[in-house]
């Protein structure tokens, strides 16, 4: 069992990573949408793939946090 202070540190660490990933996912999605209509299909797909990968990683971190602390 972890100490109370260390658990708080881990929760804060997970929250910082969570918000950073959410921000990056939103940035990638907006960047993907900005290329619509330009004919740059490869860039659209690349940024959309990055956004999807970011959301998947964010979901995995949330599940790991819920399993570990609840």
Secondary structure, 3 states (H helix, E strand, C coil): CCCHHHHHHHHHHHHHHHHHHHHHHHHHHHHHHHCCCCCCHHHHHHHHHHHHHHHHHHHHHHHHHHHHHC
